[in-house]
Amino acid sequence: DAYTRGLLPLLLSVSRCSHTAAMMHQGMLNHHVAQRLDLLEQELLQVKMQSGGVAPMMMMQQPMSPMPMSMRAISPAVTPHQTPYLPHGQHDIMFQTHKRIEETHKALIESMRQTAERHDKLLASHGLLMDTHKKMMASRVGLGAGAKKAAKQHPKLGVVRLDYNYPPGAGDIDSPASFGYDVFFRVVPGMTFEMCQSGKFTPAVERNFSEAIKWLEQKGACAITGDCGFMMAFQVLASKIATRPVFMSSMVQCPIIATAYDPNDQILILTANDKSLAPQKDVLLNKCGFDVEEDRFIIVGCQNVPGFDAVAKGEEVPHEYVQPGIVKLTQEVLKKNPRINAILLECTELPPYADALRAATDLPVFDAITCCDFYVSGYKDNPRFGIDDWQKEFDEEQQKSYSFGENLTAMDQRDLKAQPDAAAKAKAKGKAKAKSKAALKKLKKNVAKARAPVLGVIRLDYNYPPAAGDIDCPGSYDYDVLFRVVPGLTFEMAQSGRLSYTVQQQFISAIKWLESKGVCGITGDCGFMMAFQPIARDVASVPVFLSSMVQSPIVSVAFDKYDKVLVLTANSKTLDPQKEILLSHCGFDVDDDRFVIVGCQDVPGFDAVAKGEKVDVERVTPGIVELVGDLLSKQPTIRAIVSECTELPPYSDALRMSTGLPVWDAITCADFFVSCKKDNPRFGLNQWQNDWDGIVDEYTFGQNLTDSQRALAKFVR
């Protein structure tokens, strides 16, 4: 960098000087050559006249340019009709003079040719210098051909570990193989399971905990979690220490899940022990919006599942042996509680069974890994749209294997209660004997291969050309998507928050149609639809998230109460009519100073959104970046960005690159809910779900309407 900074001014100076010198040289050369040629031409003409080589009539037909004064002084005056008379011997002299003039003329032409070649070489060198300069500048800003060298690192996750050693399997939060990105682990000496369950630190352990958070951030972790749900008791402390999002339990997903379902729907919470959440009652209620005693949440422990006791013993868990028991337990609970429409795995050692539960129940399953993926997605480059080549891709290899306690100093290692060789000793004690793979094969046989997830999108009766990244563009997703227009549902009606009777019936019909087509979740193409969230989720059995603002609680809980969240909207006044809806359904208070609401209505080119015209994303992007950059310079406590408008995702990557902050939008929201119905190829049951074919189906506005519905639509042609 220092070498580059010193070289750039020199390159620019040389470039400007070489270009100026070339232009000056060419101008002087042209003037000099023209003057010499004019002089030679006059002398040659006079020689020919004196030798009788030029006819008087030809001379009269070819006007001559004025003769230079120097020529007039040495040349005899000759009129057009005068025949020159040369004394004896003058012919030889004139012939020699003529010969010298011709040789000089040839030399001058050769000189001009050589000069032209040098000029061409100089221009070529100048062009090469400018190309080099351009590449260097591109490399510095992270754009263009030289971007890969300057690209930012792929996002990394940080995991705070208990002072408890065990052999984690793939899918466990303590296994690097569970993630599609790099992960760093840091043990907190002295932080035992019992201490976390009590919710109280000793001063020494609190210092170790604080040091672990800071160490993970120093290593580049963009988000930090814990390997035990009981760490949620220390969420407040962790968020005060960290500048990146912190989520010490998968239970932080409770608010976003609850918002997506009707209050009468129930959510199954699977935990290692059904008595373990009781001590966390106050913390879970205040931080996660989760009431342990609420009838809506069915809490079930897995402590009696054959083989799962290895978790409590600190032994290696035989997943293939335990998996059928987890599935059986869940199916029994579902029979007794038919209103359960979603499953949340609280224990960090339960994700290995998530795919089997998805396959057997056809319900969305949320766990510690889907939670980590959500927070990391805020920092991650979206390869389908937005700017490219600003972030390195994950090489599918973890940076290094991890051994328990390896990132500690020698002194800290001496304070560990669980020693690094504990895993080997635990393994030597034996583990539950795994049965043959017959149970796993039986499960696969009994479960029909599921269809790849499909997203449903409710559309306003409003047609416009969506850009890549827009929620109405099929190319914005890496899964199939179905669109359904609601005839008569205009922007003005959505903004008012009230549906006419006819439009409400059409709205309900659209929800039912999407669900009949097998969608795994339903969203909307306008944030104002959040007013109709209660109607939609009352009809649907799949999760409904009609606004990206449903992400507000899961974002805000990960930061300190004094940190701020920037909310970008199409217009700064748009959220006012949604104030009560957003507060009651998203936990988002429009008047809360913690949320900074900024409209993009004044960004050059963004007015195309209001006009229903195609947005020039390349033109608008610098304005969005400048708007946010200016705001961050004035409010440095902003830690995250949520884009409310469904036409703002195309700018998320540019904001991630320029600010270094996480950005969540309508696409990250959709991806989160779809992921909970999607096969995780890294662990668990595989080949139970068809892969997405990678083909983006084209959509024509209004194509999924009947003739009678099309007749009611305002914008369908």
C-alpha positions as a printed Julia matrix, in Angstrom:
717×3 Matrix{Float64}:
   0.0     0.0     0.0
   2.8     2.44    0.88
   4.59    1.61   -2.36
   1.36    2.07   -4.31
   0.6     5.39   -2.65
   4.09    6.63   -3.54
   3.93    5.32   -7.08
   0.53    6.66   -8.07
   1.44   10.41   -8.07
   4.58    9.61  -10.11
   2.57    7.61  -12.63
   0.01   10.37  -12.98
   2.77   12.99  -13.4
   4.62   10.93  -16.02
   1.34   10.25  -17.82
   0.42   13.94  -18.01
   3.96   15.03  -19.0
   4.31   12.39  -21.71
   0.96   13.31  -23.2
   1.73   17.07  -23.12
   5.23   16.56  -24.56
   3.84   14.46  -27.38
   1.28   17.09  -28.29
   3.82   19.96  -28.15
   6.38   18.01  -30.13
   3.86   17.17  -32.81
   2.73   20.81  -33.1
   6.27   22.19  -33.4
   7.21   19.45  -35.84
   4.23   20.14  -38.07
   5.01   23.89  -38.16
   8.73   23.34  -38.89
   8.1    20.76  -41.6
   5.5    22.93  -43.31
   7.92   25.89  -43.37
  10.79   23.82  -44.75
   8.62   22.2   -47.42
   7.32   25.61  -48.5
  10.89   26.92  -48.82
  12.08   23.89  -50.77
   9.12   24.05  -53.1
   9.88   27.72  -53.95
  13.55   27.02  -54.6
  12.79   23.98  -56.75
  10.3    25.95  -58.81
  12.75   28.78  -59.48
  15.47   26.33  -60.51
  13.16   24.74  -63.01
  12.16   28.15  -64.34
  15.78   29.19  -64.82
  16.58   25.93  -66.6
  13.55   26.26  -68.86
  11.94   23.2   -67.36
   8.62   24.89  -66.62
   6.34   26.21  -69.3
   5.12   29.78  -68.89
   1.46   28.71  -69.3
   1.74   26.04  -66.55
   3.21   28.61  -64.25
   0.31   30.91  -64.91
  -2.16   28.11  -64.1
  -0.43   27.18  -60.83
  -0.37   30.11  -58.4
   2.64   30.32  -56.14
   2.67   31.05  -52.48
   4.51   34.2   -51.45
   8.25   33.77  -51.51
  10.07   34.07  -48.21
  12.17   37.24  -47.76
  15.34   35.17  -47.56
  14.6    33.68  -50.98
  13.84   37.05  -52.52
  17.2    38.39  -51.49
  19.23   35.66  -53.27
  17.0    34.74  -56.21
  16.88   36.67  -59.52
  13.58   38.23  -60.46
  11.87   36.24  -63.2
   8.65   37.22  -64.86
   6.24   34.67  -66.27
   7.08   35.45  -69.96
  10.82   35.89  -69.53
  13.13   33.19  -70.84
  16.05   32.88  -68.45
  19.58   33.3   -69.76
  22.34   31.42  -67.94
  25.99   32.25  -68.38
  28.44   29.48  -69.32
  28.96   26.92  -66.5
  25.81   27.9   -64.59
  23.9    24.8   -65.76
  26.23   22.52  -63.78
  25.91   24.68  -60.71
  22.12   24.7   -60.92
  22.05   20.93  -61.47
  24.17   20.35  -58.35
  21.96   22.74  -56.39
  18.84   20.94  -57.56
  20.37   17.61  -56.63
  21.23   18.82  -53.09
  17.69   20.16  -52.69
  16.19   16.78  -53.67
  18.52   14.94  -51.28
  17.55   17.34  -48.5
  13.89   16.76  -49.33
  14.34   12.98  -49.11
  16.19   13.3   -45.8
  13.42   15.49  -44.45
  10.76   12.94  -45.46
  12.78   10.15  -43.78
  13.1    12.27  -40.67
   9.35   12.8   -40.67
   8.76    9.04  -40.98
  11.08    8.28  -38.05
   9.46   11.01  -35.99
   6.02    9.58  -36.74
   7.21    6.13  -35.59
   8.57    7.61  -32.35
   5.29    9.44  -31.85
   3.29    6.22  -32.33
   5.53    4.42  -29.82
   5.08    7.28  -27.36
   1.31    7.11  -27.7
   1.4     3.31  -27.24
   3.51    3.72  -24.09
   1.11    6.36  -22.86
  -1.84    4.0   -23.4
  -0.05    1.18  -21.58
   0.73    3.52  -18.69
  -2.93    4.55  -18.43
  -4.07    0.9   -18.49
  -1.63    0.1   -15.68
  -2.85    3.09  -13.71
  -6.48    2.02  -14.23
  -5.77   -1.52  -13.01
  -3.96   -0.23   -9.94
  -6.84    2.07   -9.06
  -9.35   -0.73   -9.63
  -7.35   -2.98   -7.34
  -7.34   -0.33   -4.6
 -11.12    0.24   -4.61
 -12.02   -3.41   -5.08
 -13.76   -3.09   -8.44
 -13.07   -4.2   -11.97
 -10.36   -6.46  -13.32
  -7.97   -6.07  -10.38
 -10.63   -6.58   -7.75
  -9.81  -10.14   -6.75
  -6.51   -9.16   -5.11
  -8.21   -6.46   -3.05
 -11.46   -8.35   -2.39
 -12.64   -8.57    1.2
 -12.43  -11.82    3.09
 -15.4   -14.17    3.11
 -17.49  -13.76    6.31
 -16.37  -15.67    9.38
 -18.34  -16.87   12.4
 -17.06  -16.79   15.97
 -18.19  -19.38   18.54
 -17.75  -18.97   22.3
 -17.29  -22.4    23.85
 -17.99  -23.73   27.3
 -15.12  -25.11   29.33
 -16.38  -28.53   28.31
 -14.71  -30.87   25.83
 -16.56  -33.44   23.77
 -16.37  -34.85   20.21
 -18.89  -32.86   18.13
 -20.43  -34.42   15.04
 -21.26  -32.72   11.74
 -24.25  -30.44   12.33
 -23.21  -29.65   15.9
 -22.39  -25.97   16.38
 -18.92  -26.95   17.63
 -18.1   -28.77   14.39
 -16.45  -26.69   11.61
 -18.07  -29.03    9.07
 -21.48  -27.59    9.95
 -20.88  -24.3     8.16
 -20.47  -22.95    4.65
 -17.95  -20.36    5.87
 -14.92  -20.17    8.13
 -15.44  -20.4    11.87
 -13.25  -19.62   14.89
 -13.7   -21.15   18.34
 -12.62  -19.75   21.68
 -13.06  -21.53   25.02
 -13.84  -19.47   28.12
 -11.81  -21.01   30.98
 -14.0   -21.69   33.99
 -17.35  -21.17   32.19
 -19.1   -24.43   32.96
 -22.55  -25.68   32.07
 -23.68  -25.19   35.66
 -22.45  -21.59   35.73
 -24.38  -20.75   32.56
 -27.47  -22.44   33.94
 -27.23  -20.3    37.07
 -26.9   -17.15   34.94
 -24.09  -15.73   37.09
 -20.39  -15.2    36.38
 -17.47  -15.07   38.75
 -15.26  -11.98   38.15
 -12.49  -14.13   36.66
 -14.81  -15.94   34.25
 -16.44  -12.65   33.26
 -13.01  -11.31   32.28
 -12.32  -14.49   30.3
 -15.7   -14.19   28.6
 -15.01  -10.58   27.64
 -11.58  -11.49   26.33
 -13.07  -14.31   24.2
 -15.52  -11.89   22.55
 -12.76   -9.4    21.77
 -10.43  -12.13   20.48
 -13.07  -13.43   18.07
 -13.73   -9.95   16.73
  -9.99   -9.41   16.31
  -9.84  -12.59   14.21
 -12.43  -11.09   11.88
 -15.6   -12.8    13.09
 -18.59  -10.94   11.65
 -21.03  -12.53   14.1
 -20.63  -14.33   17.42
 -22.66  -17.12   18.98
 -22.28  -19.65   21.81
 -22.28  -23.43   21.99
 -24.82  -23.57   24.8
 -28.29  -22.03   24.9
 -27.84  -21.13   28.56
 -25.33  -18.47   27.46
 -28.4   -16.37   26.6
 -28.17  -15.19   30.23
 -25.02  -13.29   29.19
 -26.45  -11.85   25.96
 -26.64   -8.33   27.39
 -23.02   -8.4    28.55
 -21.81   -9.81   25.25
 -23.64   -7.17   23.19
 -22.02   -4.42   25.28
 -18.56   -5.79   24.52
 -19.0    -6.61   20.85
 -19.46   -4.3    17.88
 -20.75   -7.16   15.7
 -24.04   -9.04   16.17
 -24.09  -11.46   19.1
 -26.69  -14.22   19.51
 -26.0   -16.58   22.35
 -28.96  -18.88   21.69
 -31.0   -20.11   18.74
 -34.02  -18.89   20.7
 -33.44  -15.39   19.32
 -35.35  -16.71   16.3
 -38.57  -16.94   18.34
 -39.94  -13.45   17.46
 -39.5   -13.78   13.7
 -41.02  -17.27   13.75
 -43.95  -16.21   15.93
 -44.67  -13.22   13.67
 -44.93  -15.49   10.62
 -47.7   -17.65   12.12
 -51.19  -17.11   13.43
 -51.4   -16.73   17.24
 -53.46  -19.94   17.33
 -50.67  -21.91   15.63
 -48.27  -23.7    17.93
 -44.49  -24.02   17.74
 -42.62  -27.11   18.97
 -39.43  -26.4    20.93
 -37.09  -29.4    21.11
 -34.43  -29.18   23.81
 -31.94  -31.53   25.44
 -34.0   -31.54   28.62
 -37.53  -30.15   28.95
 -36.73  -28.76   32.4
 -33.69  -26.82   31.22
 -35.51  -23.7    29.95
 -37.28  -22.9    33.22
 -34.26  -21.09   34.79
 -34.03  -18.97   31.62
 -37.64  -17.81   31.82
 -37.02  -14.09   32.4
 -34.12  -13.85   29.96
 -36.01  -15.64   27.19
 -39.06  -13.46   27.72
 -37.2   -10.15   27.76
 -34.68  -10.87   25.02
 -36.41  -13.39   22.76
 -40.1   -12.63   23.29
 -40.48  -16.25   24.35
 -42.72  -17.11   27.27
 -41.83  -20.53   28.69
 -45.33  -20.88   30.16
 -47.21  -19.73   27.06
 -49.48  -22.38   25.56
 -48.33  -21.47   22.06
 -44.89  -23.02   22.65
 -44.74  -26.78   23.24
 -41.46  -27.61   25.0
 -40.26  -31.21   24.66
 -36.99  -32.69   25.94
 -35.0   -35.38   24.17
 -33.37  -36.79   27.3
 -35.21  -40.11   27.0
 -34.4   -40.73   23.32
 -32.17  -43.85   23.11
 -28.54  -42.83   22.67
 -29.1   -39.11   23.28
 -27.8   -39.46   26.86
 -24.33  -39.32   25.29
 -24.81  -35.54   25.17
 -25.03  -35.32   28.96
 -22.12  -37.73   29.33
 -19.88  -35.75   27.01
 -19.49  -38.71   24.67
 -19.7   -38.94   20.9
 -23.35  -39.1    19.85
 -24.24  -41.86   17.37
 -26.43  -39.78   15.05
 -27.69  -42.66   12.94
 -28.79  -44.46   16.08
 -30.4   -41.4    17.73
 -32.11  -40.0    14.62
 -35.04  -42.46   14.42
 -35.82  -41.79   18.08
 -35.88  -38.01   17.55
 -38.22  -38.42   14.56
 -40.51  -40.8    16.44
 -40.72  -38.49   19.46
 -41.59  -35.53   17.24
 -44.27  -37.42   15.32
 -45.91  -38.48   18.58
 -46.0   -34.88   19.76
 -47.52  -33.72   16.46
 -50.33  -36.27   16.75
 -51.25  -34.88   20.15
 -50.83  -31.25   19.05
 -52.12  -30.89   15.46
 -51.85  -27.08   15.61
 -48.03  -27.26   15.55
 -46.82  -25.68   12.31
 -43.11  -25.16   13.0
 -40.21  -26.7    14.92
 -37.38  -24.91   16.69
 -34.36  -26.88   17.95
 -33.0   -25.1    21.01
 -30.11  -27.43   21.82
 -26.93  -26.8    19.82
 -26.45  -30.58   19.42
 -29.81  -31.11   17.7
 -29.17  -29.65   14.18
 -27.88  -33.02   12.85
 -31.49  -34.24   12.99
 -33.09  -31.21   11.33
 -33.17  -32.69    7.81
 -34.73  -35.92    9.03
 -37.45  -33.9    10.8
 -38.08  -31.81    7.68
 -38.4   -34.95    5.59
 -40.67  -36.78    8.05
 -42.98  -33.92    9.09
 -42.92  -31.54    6.08
 -42.6   -28.68    8.57
 -39.99  -25.93    8.64
 -37.22  -26.62   11.15
 -35.21  -23.77   12.66
 -32.02  -24.47   14.6
 -28.67  -23.02   15.67
 -27.26  -23.36   12.13
 -30.15  -21.53   10.41
 -29.66  -18.81   13.02
 -25.93  -18.51   12.26
 -26.62  -18.53    8.53
 -29.09  -15.65    8.93
 -26.62  -13.37   10.67
 -23.76  -14.25    8.31
 -26.03  -13.6     5.3
 -26.09   -9.93    6.29
 -22.36   -9.74    5.43
 -22.31  -12.14    2.51
 -22.03  -11.25   -1.18
 -25.18  -12.18   -3.11
 -23.87  -13.68   -6.37
 -27.2   -13.31   -8.18
 -27.33   -9.52   -8.25
 -25.64   -6.32   -7.07
 -21.92   -5.61   -7.45
 -19.56   -8.53   -7.96
 -15.94   -9.42   -7.17
 -15.88   -7.39   -3.95
 -15.68  -10.44   -1.67
 -13.74  -13.67   -1.87
 -15.7   -16.87   -2.25
 -15.6   -19.56    0.42
 -13.16  -22.25   -0.72
 -15.25  -24.96    0.98
 -12.34  -25.66    3.31
 -12.08  -24.5     6.89
  -8.91  -22.55    7.58
  -7.67  -25.15   10.01
  -8.85  -27.94   12.21
  -9.61  -27.04   15.8
  -8.4   -28.64   18.99
 -10.05  -27.85   22.28
  -8.37  -24.91   24.02
  -5.82  -24.22   21.29
  -6.51  -20.47   21.04
  -5.68  -19.85   24.7
  -2.46  -18.71   26.33
  -0.52  -21.22   28.41
  -1.83  -19.56   31.59
  -5.45  -19.75   30.4
  -5.0   -23.38   29.43
  -3.9   -24.16   32.98
  -7.22  -22.67   34.18
  -9.28  -25.05   32.03
 -11.42  -27.49   33.93
 -11.79  -29.76   30.89
  -8.4   -30.78   29.55
  -7.67  -31.15   25.81
  -7.34  -34.95   26.08
 -10.74  -35.33   27.73
 -12.42  -36.24   24.45
 -10.15  -39.22   23.93
 -10.8   -40.44   27.46
 -14.52  -40.04   27.02
 -14.37  -42.0    23.78
 -12.38  -44.73   25.48
 -15.24  -45.23   27.95
 -17.35  -46.44   25.09
 -20.39  -45.12   23.32
 -23.86  -46.41   22.59
 -23.53  -49.12   19.98
 -24.95  -47.97   16.7
 -27.38  -50.33   15.01
 -27.11  -51.13   11.34
 -28.22  -48.52    8.83
 -31.54  -50.33    8.46
 -33.4   -47.69   10.47
 -32.03  -44.91    8.3
 -32.91  -46.8     5.1
 -36.4   -47.43    6.42
 -36.89  -43.7     7.05
 -35.77  -42.85    3.52
 -38.06  -45.52    2.09
 -41.1   -44.28    3.99
 -40.57  -40.66    3.02
 -41.37  -39.71   -0.55
 -38.7   -37.52   -2.1
 -39.8   -33.98   -1.44
 -40.02  -31.21   -3.98
 -37.41  -28.47   -3.83
 -38.7   -25.44   -1.86
 -40.82  -22.86   -3.67
 -41.47  -19.29   -2.52
 -44.8   -17.56   -3.03
 -45.01  -13.81   -3.68
 -48.22  -11.76   -3.42
 -48.12   -8.89   -5.93
 -49.87   -5.56   -5.98
 -52.11   -4.79   -8.94
 -49.27   -2.71  -10.3
 -46.99   -3.56  -13.2
 -43.4    -2.34  -13.56
 -40.07   -3.72  -14.89
 -38.27   -5.17  -11.83
 -34.47   -5.13  -11.68
 -32.37   -8.11  -10.6
 -32.53   -8.16   -6.81
 -36.07   -6.77   -6.73
 -38.47   -9.12   -4.97
 -40.58   -9.29   -8.17
 -37.66  -10.51  -10.29
 -37.43  -14.34  -10.57
 -33.67  -14.01  -11.02
 -33.31  -12.71   -7.45
 -33.57  -16.23   -5.99
 -31.73  -19.55   -6.12
 -34.99  -21.47   -5.83
 -38.33  -21.49   -7.63
 -40.81  -18.7    -7.01
 -44.5   -18.26   -7.86
 -46.14  -14.85   -8.25
 -49.81  -14.06   -7.82
 -51.39  -10.65   -8.42
 -54.3    -9.56   -6.23
 -56.74   -7.78   -8.58
 -57.68   -4.36   -7.21
 -54.95   -4.28   -4.54
 -53.37   -0.96   -5.45
 -50.47    0.8    -3.77
 -52.88    3.38   -2.34
 -55.09    0.69   -0.84
 -52.1    -1.07    0.71
 -50.87    2.24    2.09
 -54.26    2.89    3.69
 -54.06   -0.45    5.49
 -57.67   -1.33    4.58
 -58.99   -3.79    2.03
 -62.36   -3.51    0.38
 -64.52   -6.61    0.73
 -63.95   -7.63   -2.89
 -60.2    -7.14   -2.73
 -59.99   -8.99    0.6
 -61.65  -12.0    -0.98
 -59.17  -11.81   -3.85
 -56.32  -11.52   -1.33
 -57.48  -14.63    0.53
 -57.91  -16.45   -2.77
 -54.33  -15.59   -3.74
 -52.96  -16.93   -0.43
 -54.87  -20.18   -0.87
 -53.78  -20.51   -4.51
 -50.1   -20.15   -3.6
 -50.38  -22.68   -0.8
 -52.19  -25.11   -3.11
 -49.17  -24.89   -5.42
 -46.91  -26.1    -2.63
 -45.07  -22.93   -1.6
 -43.13  -23.16    1.65
 -43.54  -19.49    2.58
 -45.38  -16.4     1.38
 -44.13  -12.84    1.13
 -45.34   -9.65   -0.56
 -43.89   -7.15   -3.01
 -44.82   -4.11   -0.91
 -44.0    -3.44    2.72
 -47.41   -1.86    3.28
 -48.91   -5.35    3.01
 -47.76   -5.87    6.6
 -51.15   -4.42    7.54
 -52.71   -7.56    6.05
 -50.34   -9.98    7.8
 -53.04  -11.12   10.29
 -55.43  -11.96    7.43
 -52.78  -13.86    5.49
 -51.45  -15.96    8.36
 -54.99  -16.75    9.51
 -55.56  -18.38    6.1
 -52.12  -19.93    5.53
 -50.46  -22.84    7.3
 -47.02  -21.91    5.96
 -45.02  -18.97    7.33
 -46.13  -15.55    6.06
 -43.78  -12.56    6.07
 -45.28   -9.72    4.07
 -42.57   -7.22    5.01
 -38.82   -7.42    5.51
 -39.42   -5.56    8.78
 -40.25   -8.89   10.45
 -36.45   -9.18   10.73
 -36.3    -6.17   13.08
 -36.46   -8.11   16.38
 -33.85  -10.71   15.44
 -31.55   -7.89   14.27
 -32.03   -5.55   17.21
 -31.63   -8.27   19.87
 -28.1    -8.95   18.62
 -26.84   -5.45   19.49
 -26.5    -3.29   22.56
 -29.43   -1.07   23.48
 -27.32    2.0    22.68
 -26.44    0.74   19.21
 -28.62    1.91   16.33
 -30.14    0.2    13.3
 -30.56    2.09   10.03
 -33.85    1.42    8.24
 -33.8     2.36    4.55
 -37.14    3.0     2.88
 -38.34    4.33   -0.47
 -39.7     7.36    1.35
 -38.96    8.46    4.9
 -42.65    8.98    5.65
 -43.84    5.58    4.45
 -43.6     3.81    7.81
 -45.78    6.28    9.74
 -49.11    4.73    8.63
 -47.71    1.3     9.65
 -46.72    2.42   13.14
 -49.15    0.3    15.15
 -48.9    -2.73   12.87
 -45.1    -2.73   12.99
 -45.11   -2.39   16.77
 -47.65   -5.16   17.41
 -46.43   -7.65   14.78
 -42.71   -6.92   14.38
 -41.74   -5.43   17.73
 -40.57   -2.39   15.77
 -41.33    1.06   17.19
 -41.24    3.78   14.53
 -40.66    6.39   17.24
 -37.82    4.48   18.9
 -34.58    6.49   18.59
 -32.7     3.24   18.22
 -34.06    2.9    14.68
 -32.9     5.57   12.25
 -35.4     5.76    9.38
 -34.09    7.27    6.14
 -35.85    7.59    2.8
 -34.15    7.29   -0.58
 -36.63    9.51   -2.42
 -34.02   12.19   -3.14
 -31.33    9.85   -4.52
 -30.8    10.7    -8.22
 -32.62    8.15  -10.38
 -34.53    6.49   -7.53
 -37.66    8.47   -8.4
 -38.22    5.82  -11.1
 -39.61    3.63   -8.3
 -42.47    6.04   -7.62
 -43.04    6.51  -11.35
 -43.28    2.77  -12.0
 -40.37    2.97  -14.44
 -37.33    0.75  -14.81
 -34.66    1.72  -12.3
 -31.14    2.28  -13.57
 -29.36    0.39  -10.78
 -25.85    1.43  -11.87
 -26.85    5.09  -11.82
 -28.64    4.88   -8.45
 -26.02    2.79   -6.6
 -23.48    5.62   -5.98
 -26.26    7.83   -4.61
 -27.44    5.15   -2.17
 -23.86    4.55   -1.0
 -23.23    8.28   -0.58
 -26.49    8.75    1.35
 -25.62    6.02    3.82
 -21.97    7.04    4.06
 -22.88   10.62    4.98
 -25.3     9.35    7.61
 -22.73    7.02    9.19
 -20.26    9.87    9.49
 -22.83   11.71   11.62
 -24.16    8.7    13.55
 -21.25    6.3    14.18
 -23.27    4.1    16.55
 -25.24    2.61   13.64
 -24.3    -1.06   13.62
 -26.65   -2.6    11.03
 -28.88   -1.79    8.06
 -32.35   -3.13    7.25
 -33.78   -2.28    3.82
 -37.55   -2.07    4.13
 -38.39   -1.34    0.49
 -38.62   -4.42   -1.74
 -36.78   -2.54   -4.52
 -33.68   -1.84   -2.39
 -31.94   -5.28   -2.35
 -30.0    -4.52   -5.59
 -27.9    -2.07   -3.54
 -27.21   -4.33   -0.54
 -23.85   -5.63   -1.78
 -22.59   -2.11   -2.5
 -23.56   -1.07    1.04
 -21.9    -4.13    2.56
 -18.69   -3.38    0.7
 -18.61    0.36    1.37
 -19.71    0.35    5.03
 -18.57   -3.03    6.35
 -21.95   -3.33    8.08
 -24.45   -6.19    7.78
 -27.39   -5.5     5.47
 -30.64   -7.42    5.69
 -33.38   -6.99    3.11
 -36.42   -8.67    1.55
 -34.24  -11.34   -0.08
 -32.34  -12.31    3.1
 -35.74  -12.58    4.79
 -37.1   -14.9     2.09
 -33.86  -16.94    2.08
 -34.12  -17.44    5.85
 -37.61  -18.94    5.76
 -36.85  -21.06    2.69
 -33.68  -22.43    4.33
 -35.79  -23.94    7.1
 -37.54  -26.15    4.54
 -34.4   -26.88    2.57
 -32.06  -29.87    2.71
 -28.75  -28.97    4.31
 -26.16  -30.83    2.21
 -23.43  -30.49    4.85
 -24.9   -32.89    7.39
 -27.93  -34.91    8.42
 -30.21  -36.91    6.16
 -29.37  -36.46    2.49
 -31.12  -37.16   -0.82
 -34.57  -36.76    0.73
 -35.35  -33.68   -1.35
 -35.06  -32.97   -5.07
 -32.41  -30.44   -6.01
 -33.38  -27.14   -7.6
 -32.87  -27.41  -11.35
 -31.31  -23.94  -11.51
 -33.79  -22.79  -14.15
 -35.46  -19.43  -13.5
 -39.02  -19.53  -14.81
 -40.11  -16.41  -16.64
 -43.17  -14.59  -15.36
 -45.66  -12.36  -17.16
 -47.65   -9.97  -15.02
 -51.07  -11.46  -14.26
 -50.37  -14.82  -15.87
 -51.73  -16.87  -12.93
 -55.16  -15.2   -12.96
 -58.42  -16.53  -14.34
 -60.3   -14.53  -16.98
 -62.72  -13.2   -14.37
 -59.84  -12.17  -12.1
 -58.05  -10.49  -14.97
 -61.17   -8.47  -15.64
 -60.93   -7.03  -12.11
 -57.26   -6.13  -12.39
 -56.3    -2.57  -13.22
 -52.84   -3.12  -14.72
 -53.23   -6.5   -16.44
 -53.21   -6.13  -20.22
